[in-house]
Amino acid sequence: MRIIYMGTPDFAVNALVSLVDAGHEVVACYTQPDKPKGRSKALQPTPVKVKAFEYGIPVYQPVKLREAENVEKIKQYAPDAIVVAAYGQILPESILNIPAYGCINIHASLLPKYRGAAPIERAIIDGESKTGVTTMYMAKGLDTGDIIEQSVVSIMSDDTGETLTDKLAKTGAKLILSTLDKLENGTAERTVQNDDESCYAAMLSKDMGDIDFTKPADEIERLVRGLQPWPCAFTRIKGKSVKIYGACVTDAPEGTEPGQITGVTKKSFAIVCGEGALQIKRLQPEGKKPMDAAAFLAGNKLCDGERI
């Protein structure tokens, strides 16, 4: 099949590889503009751009896809289908109507649940036991198009946003091949989404990671896992910001209050929560590299009862 591929982050790379390996003709890739990164502010190509260049596929990075010149270029490519995975822009109707088989989105949730930009992280944070990947016909609304296929993925107790993204990327790479086969042979089904069952997974922001220790420890532990690798859950210890990378739920001693430090040993410490306590395993103090709790305690004296 003749395909234009649209995607930007690591999640979208696996599906591009899968399409090429399966023999589909990927005639062009569309991805978000390069962004500055690090202290040098050097422009960083998107993961999809890097992979497309390896294959010698033409890459386009329009700031606004809906502009007339971009729509005309897509028409000139005459794609059978446009495959989209975490592209980062909404496709206008002028593009949705171009391909004979439509614009097909690979979405990292079991729609209609978790429409929006951060479905993977939200599934972990909300304590879901499963999620998955949906392939769908794209429509004018945000992730509202008819469902074609779905594949379920279990969420493990140690999954982070990063590990679950990897699982779902591999699942999506397989599912899109099945979907394209069904489109081509006329067996693809359309299931209308039930809007009453939908919920929205908004884009992540740094302030989401600011830990509120009045909440239950199990909720905070899921937040820690869900917000990795970005923006990461964080708190302040002795006035300095500390990112939390690994933690587990433990009991809180009687008479303690949320935000108090407890259970301090040479190797570990915990922070009291609204229910239970959060034992800190791995963290990153401001301006330093990630370390385990023992290394942190070797350079930072903490005492039971002290408040963060």
C-alpha positions as CSV (number, residue, x, y, z in Angstrom):
1,M,0.0,0.0,0.0
2,R,1.2,3.6,-0.7
3,I,1.4,5.3,2.6
4,I,2.2,8.7,4.1
5,Y,3.3,8.3,7.7
6,M,2.8,11.0,10.4
7,G,4.4,10.6,13.8
8,T,6.9,12.3,16.1
9,P,8.1,10.6,19.4
10,D,9.7,7.3,20.2
11,F,6.2,5.7,20.4
12,A,5.8,6.3,16.6
13,V,9.1,4.7,15.5
14,N,8.1,1.0,15.8
15,A,5.1,1.4,13.5
16,L,7.2,3.1,10.8
17,V,9.7,0.3,11.0
18,S,6.9,-2.3,10.8
19,L,5.4,-0.7,7.7
20,V,8.7,-0.6,5.8
21,D,9.6,-4.1,6.8
22,A,6.2,-5.4,5.7
23,G,6.8,-4.0,2.2
24,H,4.5,-1.0,2.3
25,E,5.6,1.9,0.2
26,V,6.1,4.8,2.7
27,V,6.4,7.7,0.3
28,A,6.8,10.5,2.9
29,C,7.0,11.1,6.6
30,Y,5.5,14.1,8.4
31,T,6.8,15.0,11.9
32,Q,7.0,18.0,14.2
33,P,9.7,20.6,13.7
34,D,13.0,20.1,15.4
35,K,13.2,21.5,18.9
36,P,16.2,22.9,21.0
37,K,17.4,20.6,23.7
38,G,19.9,20.7,26.6
39,R,22.1,23.6,27.7
40,S,23.4,24.1,24.2
41,K,19.9,24.5,22.8
42,A,21.0,22.6,19.7
43,L,18.1,21.5,17.5
44,Q,17.2,17.9,18.1
45,P,15.5,15.9,15.3
46,T,12.4,13.9,16.3
47,P,12.9,10.1,16.6
48,V,10.6,9.6,13.6
49,K,12.8,11.9,11.5
50,V,15.9,10.1,12.4
51,K,14.4,6.7,11.5
52,A,12.9,8.1,8.2
53,F,16.3,9.4,7.1
54,E,17.8,5.9,7.7
55,Y,15.3,4.6,5.2
56,G,15.8,7.5,2.8
57,I,12.2,8.6,3.1
58,P,11.4,12.3,2.4
59,V,10.7,14.2,5.6
60,Y,8.4,17.2,6.0
61,Q,8.1,19.3,9.2
62,P,5.4,21.9,8.7
63,V,4.5,24.2,11.6
64,K,0.9,24.2,10.4
65,L,-0.1,21.1,8.5
66,R,-3.4,22.7,7.4
67,E,-1.8,25.3,5.2
68,A,-2.7,25.0,1.5
69,E,0.8,24.2,0.3
70,N,1.0,21.3,2.6
71,V,-2.4,19.9,1.6
72,E,-1.4,20.2,-2.0
73,K,1.9,18.3,-1.5
74,I,0.0,15.5,0.2
75,K,-2.4,15.3,-2.7
76,Q,0.5,15.1,-5.1
77,Y,1.8,12.0,-3.3
78,A,-1.6,10.3,-3.9
79,P,-1.4,8.0,-0.8
80,D,-3.7,5.0,-0.4
81,A,-3.7,5.7,3.3
82,I,-2.2,8.1,5.8
83,V,-1.1,6.4,9.0
84,V,-0.8,8.6,12.1
85,A,0.9,7.8,15.5
86,A,1.3,10.6,18.1
87,Y,2.0,13.2,15.4
88,G,1.1,16.2,17.5
89,Q,-1.2,18.1,15.1
90,I,-4.9,17.7,14.3
91,L,-5.5,16.7,10.6
92,P,-7.9,19.1,8.9
93,E,-10.8,17.7,6.8
94,S,-9.0,18.8,3.7
95,I,-6.4,16.1,4.4
96,L,-8.7,13.5,6.0
97,N,-10.5,13.2,2.7
98,I,-7.4,12.6,0.5
99,P,-6.5,8.9,0.9
100,A,-8.8,6.2,-0.6
101,Y,-8.6,4.1,2.5
102,G,-8.7,7.1,4.9
103,C,-6.4,8.4,7.6
104,I,-5.8,5.7,10.2
105,N,-4.6,6.6,13.7
106,I,-2.7,4.3,16.1
107,H,-3.9,5.4,19.5
108,A,-2.4,4.1,22.8
109,S,-5.5,3.4,24.7
110,L,-8.7,1.3,24.5
111,L,-10.9,4.0,23.1
112,P,-13.2,5.6,23.9
113,K,-11.3,5.7,27.2
114,Y,-8.4,8.1,27.4
115,R,-8.7,10.3,24.4
116,G,-6.1,12.9,24.2
117,A,-2.3,13.4,24.4
118,A,-1.3,11.4,27.5
119,P,-3.3,8.1,27.6
120,I,-0.4,5.9,28.6
121,E,0.6,7.9,31.7
122,R,-3.0,8.4,32.8
123,A,-3.7,4.7,32.7
124,I,-0.9,4.1,35.2
125,I,-1.8,7.0,37.4
126,D,-5.4,6.0,37.5
127,G,-4.5,2.5,38.6
128,E,-5.9,0.7,35.5
129,S,-5.0,-3.0,35.2
130,K,-5.0,-3.0,31.5
131,T,-4.8,-0.7,28.5
132,G,-4.1,-1.3,24.8
133,V,-3.9,0.1,21.3
134,T,-6.7,1.2,19.1
135,T,-6.6,1.7,15.3
136,M,-9.3,4.0,14.2
137,Y,-10.6,6.1,11.2
138,M,-9.6,9.7,11.9
139,A,-12.5,12.2,12.1
140,K,-12.8,15.9,12.8
141,G,-13.0,15.4,16.6
142,L,-10.1,14.5,18.9
143,D,-9.8,10.7,18.9
144,T,-13.5,10.3,18.2
145,G,-13.4,8.3,14.9
146,D,-14.8,4.9,14.4
147,I,-12.7,2.0,15.9
148,I,-11.3,-0.6,13.5
149,E,-9.3,-2.9,15.8
150,Q,-8.0,-3.1,19.4
151,S,-5.3,-5.0,21.2
152,V,-5.2,-5.3,25.0
153,V,-2.0,-4.9,27.0
154,S,-1.8,-5.7,30.8
155,I,-0.3,-3.0,33.1
156,M,2.2,-4.6,35.5
157,S,2.7,-3.3,39.1
158,D,6.2,-2.1,38.1
159,D,5.3,-0.5,34.8
160,T,6.4,3.1,34.3
161,G,5.3,5.5,31.6
162,E,8.5,4.5,29.7
163,T,8.1,0.8,29.9
164,L,4.4,0.8,29.1
165,T,5.1,3.1,26.1
166,D,7.6,0.6,24.8
167,K,5.0,-2.2,25.1
168,L,2.3,-0.3,23.4
169,A,4.6,0.9,20.6
170,K,5.4,-2.8,19.8
171,T,1.7,-3.7,20.0
172,G,0.7,-0.8,17.7
173,A,3.4,-1.8,15.2
174,K,1.7,-5.2,14.8
175,L,-1.8,-4.0,14.9
176,I,-1.4,-1.5,12.1
177,L,-0.3,-4.2,9.7
178,S,-3.4,-6.2,10.5
179,T,-5.6,-3.2,10.1
180,L,-4.1,-2.3,6.7
181,D,-4.6,-5.8,5.5
182,K,-8.2,-5.7,6.4
183,L,-8.7,-2.3,4.8
184,E,-7.1,-3.7,1.6
185,N,-9.2,-6.9,1.5
186,G,-12.4,-5.1,2.5
187,T,-12.9,-6.9,5.9
188,A,-12.2,-3.9,8.2
189,E,-15.0,-3.2,10.6
190,R,-16.3,0.2,11.9
191,T,-17.4,0.5,15.5
192,V,-18.8,3.8,16.6
193,Q,-17.4,5.1,19.9
194,N,-19.7,5.6,22.8
195,D,-19.0,9.2,23.9
196,D,-20.6,8.6,27.3
197,E,-17.7,6.1,28.1
198,S,-15.0,8.5,27.1
199,C,-12.5,10.4,29.3
200,Y,-9.8,12.9,28.4
201,A,-6.1,12.4,29.0
202,A,-4.7,15.9,28.9
203,M,-1.1,16.8,27.9
204,L,1.4,16.3,30.6
205,S,2.9,19.4,32.4
206,K,5.7,19.8,34.9
207,D,3.4,20.9,37.7
208,M,1.6,17.5,37.6
209,G,4.6,16.0,39.2
210,D,4.4,18.2,42.4
211,I,3.6,15.5,45.0
212,D,0.8,16.2,47.4
213,F,1.5,14.0,50.4
214,T,-2.0,14.4,51.8
215,K,-3.0,11.9,49.2
216,P,-2.8,8.1,49.8
217,A,0.6,6.5,49.3
218,D,-0.7,4.1,46.6
219,E,-1.9,7.1,44.5
220,I,1.5,8.8,44.8
221,E,3.4,5.6,44.0
222,R,1.4,5.4,40.7
223,L,2.1,9.0,40.0
224,V,5.8,8.3,40.4
225,R,5.7,5.5,37.9
226,G,3.3,7.2,35.5
227,L,5.3,10.4,35.1
228,Q,8.5,8.7,34.1
229,P,10.6,9.6,32.1
230,W,9.0,13.1,32.0
231,P,8.0,15.3,33.8
232,C,8.8,13.1,36.9
233,A,7.2,13.3,40.3
234,F,9.1,15.6,42.7
235,T,9.1,17.1,46.1
236,R,11.4,19.3,48.2
237,I,13.7,18.1,50.9
238,K,15.6,20.7,53.0
239,G,14.4,23.3,50.5
240,K,15.8,21.7,47.4
241,S,13.8,20.0,44.6
242,V,14.2,16.2,44.5
243,K,12.8,14.0,41.7
244,I,11.5,10.6,42.8
245,Y,12.2,7.7,40.5
246,G,11.5,4.7,42.6
247,A,9.2,4.2,45.6
248,C,7.0,1.6,47.3
249,V,4.0,1.8,49.7
250,T,4.6,1.0,53.4
251,D,2.8,1.6,56.7
252,A,2.9,4.9,58.5
253,P,3.6,4.9,62.3
254,E,0.7,6.1,64.5
255,G,0.8,9.8,65.4
256,T,2.5,10.9,62.3
257,E,1.2,13.4,59.7
258,P,1.5,13.8,56.0
259,G,4.9,15.2,54.9
260,Q,6.8,13.9,57.9
261,I,9.9,11.8,57.3
262,T,9.9,8.4,59.0
263,G,11.7,5.1,59.1
264,V,15.1,6.6,58.6
265,T,18.0,4.1,58.4
266,K,21.4,4.2,56.6
267,K,19.8,2.7,53.5
268,S,16.2,4.0,53.3
269,F,13.6,6.5,54.5
270,A,9.9,7.1,54.0
271,I,7.5,10.0,53.8
272,V,4.1,9.9,55.5
273,C,1.1,10.3,53.3
274,G,-2.6,10.8,53.8
275,E,-2.9,7.0,54.0
276,G,0.3,4.9,54.6
277,A,3.8,6.1,53.7
278,L,6.0,6.2,50.6
279,Q,9.3,4.5,51.0
280,I,11.8,6.1,48.8
281,K,14.1,3.8,46.8
282,R,15.6,6.0,44.0
283,L,15.8,9.8,43.6
284,Q,17.6,12.6,42.0
285,P,18.6,15.7,44.1
286,E,18.6,19.0,42.3
287,G,21.8,19.4,40.2
288,K,22.9,15.8,40.7
289,K,22.5,12.4,39.0
290,P,19.9,9.8,40.0
291,M,21.0,7.7,43.0
292,D,19.6,5.2,45.4
293,A,18.3,6.2,48.8
294,A,21.4,4.9,50.6
295,A,23.7,7.2,48.5
296,F,21.4,10.1,49.2
297,L,21.4,9.5,52.9
298,A,25.1,9.3,53.0
299,G,25.3,12.9,52.0
300,N,22.0,14.2,53.6
301,K,21.2,13.7,57.2
302,L,17.5,13.1,57.8
303,C,15.7,12.5,61.1
304,D,12.4,10.8,61.9
305,G,9.7,13.5,62.4
306,E,11.4,16.0,60.2
307,R,9.1,17.6,57.6
308,I,10.0,17.8,54.0
